Amino acid sequence: MLSKPQIQWAVQQMEKVFPNQTHTELIGSTPFQILVAIMLSAQATDASVNRVLPKLFHDYPDAQAMAAAPESRIQADIHSIGLSKTKAHRLKTMSQQLLDEYQGHVPDNRKDLMSLPGVGRKTANVVLGDAFGIPAFGVDTHITRISKRLPIVPENASVDQVEAALEAALPQTEWIQAHHTMVLFGRNVCKARNPECATCPLLKICATGQKLTQTK
C-alpha cells in the first residue's frame, strides 16, 4: 500500500495533468439542479446527461415543478439516457420528498441526502461538495480503480474503505478537487481498458502499471 506522502504526491501529479478541477462537468446552477444532474449521471456519461439538462431544467427548474410533472413527461425529457424510466420515477419521488420534508430545499448533510430516493453515499458526497462546498469525497468506479491499481487500498476493499483511505491521506480542503481530478484521470489515463501506463506520471509508484508495462 502507498504511504500517506505517496498518496499526496500521486494526487498532486494527477492535478498537474488536470488542474483546477473544483466542480463537476455536469450542468447545474442550484443545489436542486446539481442533485438532479448527479442522479442522472449514474451509468451514463456526463456528455449524454448535459444534452438533456437544459430542457429538463427549463421545464422543471425546482422540486415543486418536478414533483407536479407527470412521470411520463420527465421520462420523455431524459429518454436518451439509460434507465430513463427508473430515473424519472426517482426524480419525481425525490422532488416530492423535498417538498414534504425540506420545504423544497436540498438538505446540506449526508444523512438527509441519503434518505432521498436514488441518493447513495457517493451522490450525497458529490452534492455536498459541489452544491454546498462541504468537504466530502465521492468515490466512483474511476476513483476505486485508481486506488486499487496504485494501490492505495487492497483489491477487495469496499467503496467506504476507499473513501476512508483517501480522506485520511488528504487534507479536507483538498477532498473536493481531488475527487474531480481523480475522476478525470480515471476516464482519460487510468482507464478500465488499455490504461495509458507507459506515459502515466504515476508509473514509478504504481504496482499495476509497472506489471503491465513489463509484460508488453
C-alpha atoms as one frame of an Amber mdcrd trajectory, in Angstrom:
protein
   0.000   0.000   0.000   1.161   3.515  -0.704   2.175   5.675   2.227   0.366
   8.905   3.069   3.107  11.046   1.426   2.959   8.853  -1.688  -0.816   9.252
  -1.938  -0.466  13.016  -1.612   2.238  13.026  -4.293   0.072  10.917  -6.606
  -2.857  13.321  -6.291  -0.532  16.263  -6.951   0.674  14.599 -10.155  -2.894
  13.955 -11.291  -3.721  17.597 -10.599  -0.850  18.664 -12.850  -2.486  16.729
 -15.689  -5.985  18.029 -14.883  -5.549  21.308 -12.966  -8.214  23.345 -11.189
 -10.916  20.664 -11.180 -13.093  22.176  -8.478 -16.548  21.301  -9.802 -18.391
  18.659 -11.760 -18.618  18.990 -15.545 -22.370  18.478 -15.256 -24.682  21.438
 -15.828 -26.447  22.831 -12.766 -26.648  26.217 -11.039 -28.670  25.394  -7.902
 -28.419  22.615  -5.299 -31.569  21.040  -6.766 -30.196  21.090 -10.311 -26.831
  19.730  -9.171 -28.594  16.892  -7.331 -30.713  16.053 -10.389 -27.690  16.092
 -12.694 -25.670  13.789 -10.451 -28.588  11.378 -10.062 -28.953  11.192 -13.844
 -25.226  10.584 -14.336 -25.390   7.080 -12.838 -24.371   4.615 -15.580 -24.314
   7.467 -18.109 -21.692   9.857 -19.445 -21.611  13.493 -18.391 -21.933  14.486
 -22.045 -25.136  12.483 -22.522 -26.621  13.939 -19.342 -25.677  17.506 -20.251
 -27.525  17.150 -23.555 -30.864  16.715 -21.781 -30.384  19.057 -18.833 -31.158
  22.450 -20.444 -34.683  21.395 -21.467 -35.216  19.439 -18.257 -34.269  22.429
 -16.099 -36.341  24.761 -18.276 -39.394  22.564 -17.775 -38.715  21.679 -14.123
 -36.394  24.263 -12.511 -37.168  23.243  -8.937 -38.600  20.494  -6.760 -42.132
  21.883  -6.935 -42.209  21.775 -10.734 -40.611  18.327 -10.888 -42.974  16.841
  -8.307 -46.014  18.198 -10.162 -44.950  16.805 -13.536 -46.290  13.510 -14.885
 -43.628  10.838 -14.613 -44.078  10.073 -18.318 -43.131  13.637 -19.247 -39.981
  13.520 -17.148 -39.075  10.211 -18.777 -39.653  11.692 -22.235 -37.215  14.505
 -21.451 -34.492  12.062 -20.361 -35.285   9.140 -22.677 -31.849   9.271 -24.339
 -30.176   8.430 -21.018 -30.010   4.853 -19.811 -32.531   3.653 -17.221 -34.801
   6.595 -18.029 -37.933   5.013 -16.527 -36.274   4.280 -13.202 -34.559   7.658
 -13.115 -37.769   9.545 -13.932 -39.544   7.793 -11.062 -36.722   8.605  -8.663
 -36.590  12.252  -9.732 -40.311  12.681  -9.149 -40.377  10.901  -5.786 -37.180
  12.664  -4.669 -38.731  16.025  -5.539 -41.913  15.182  -3.646 -39.896  14.201
  -0.579 -38.012  17.506  -0.746 -41.368  19.295  -0.677 -42.806  17.140   2.096
 -39.800  17.156   4.413 -37.489  20.035   3.474 -39.741  22.807   2.110 -38.411
  22.072  -1.357 -34.791  22.683  -0.393 -31.949  20.191  -0.835 -30.553  19.281
   2.607 -26.898  20.038   3.262 -25.976  16.950   5.258 -25.228  13.380   4.219
 -27.828  11.652   6.388 -30.761  13.618   5.000 -29.459  13.472   1.442 -29.189
   9.691   1.656 -32.802   9.477   2.810 -33.885  10.690  -0.641 -34.879   8.106
  -3.293 -31.985   7.265  -5.594 -29.344   9.031  -3.500 -26.500   6.878  -2.220
 -23.357   7.856  -0.362 -21.372   8.795  -3.482 -24.125  11.038  -4.826 -24.603
  12.631  -1.407 -20.891  13.346  -1.082 -20.648  14.923  -4.529 -23.705  17.086
  -3.826 -22.205  18.219  -0.521 -19.034  19.286  -2.292 -20.448  20.786  -5.466
 -23.651  22.358  -4.160 -22.533  23.464  -0.705 -18.729  23.450  -0.674 -18.752
  20.997   2.230 -15.680  18.706   2.199 -16.661  15.178   1.165 -15.071  12.529
  -1.060 -17.404  10.919  -3.559 -15.945   7.595  -4.682 -16.960   6.278  -8.100
 -15.660   3.439 -10.269 -12.773   5.548 -11.606 -11.510   6.515  -8.155 -11.904
   2.944  -6.930  -9.938   1.634  -9.911  -7.063   4.072  -9.404  -6.980   3.378
  -5.671  -6.723  -0.378  -6.191  -4.195  -0.200  -9.006  -1.628   2.012  -7.273
  -2.544   0.513  -4.672  -3.930   2.831  -2.013  -6.260   0.079  -0.785  -6.355
  -3.727  -1.179  -8.088  -5.232  -4.204 -11.011  -6.396  -2.056 -11.553  -3.003
  -0.390 -15.089  -1.628  -0.289 -16.082   1.790  -1.589 -16.342   3.009   2.008
 -12.787   1.814   2.663 -11.532   3.666  -0.419 -13.255   6.816   0.809 -11.781
   6.440   4.298  -8.254   5.870   2.974  -8.329   8.934   0.732  -9.860  11.145
   3.406  -7.212  10.011   5.895  -4.384  10.796   3.472  -5.543  14.182   2.176
  -6.416  17.455   3.929 -10.153  18.193   3.979  -9.573  21.308   1.902  -8.390
  19.099  -0.975 -11.144  16.466  -0.984 -13.488  18.128  -3.474 -10.801  18.953
  -6.023  -9.096  15.571  -5.586 -12.398  13.825  -6.291 -12.940  15.628  -9.594
  -9.288  15.286 -10.599  -9.253  11.541  -9.983 -12.488  11.053 -11.925 -10.970
  12.733 -14.989  -7.695  10.860 -14.547  -9.584   7.574 -14.420 -11.593   8.402
 -17.528  -8.657   9.539 -19.615  -5.443   7.962 -18.295  -6.062   5.125 -15.821
  -8.838   3.695 -17.969 -10.569   0.398 -17.282  -9.322  -0.944 -20.614  -5.997
  -0.043 -22.178  -4.757   2.330 -19.472  -2.036   4.764 -20.544   0.545   3.237
 -18.204   3.630   3.928 -20.338   3.089   7.689 -20.218   1.392   7.884 -16.812
   3.072  10.257 -14.329   2.319   7.763 -11.543   4.136   4.832 -13.150   7.132
   4.892 -10.812   4.918   4.223  -7.766   2.134   2.207  -9.435   2.405  -1.546
  -8.898  -0.189  -2.350 -11.565   1.327  -0.007 -14.139   4.777  -1.477 -13.658
   3.455  -5.002 -14.168   1.522  -4.041 -17.296   4.433  -2.209 -18.901   6.816
  -5.089 -18.174   4.576  -7.572 -19.979   4.416  -5.533 -23.195
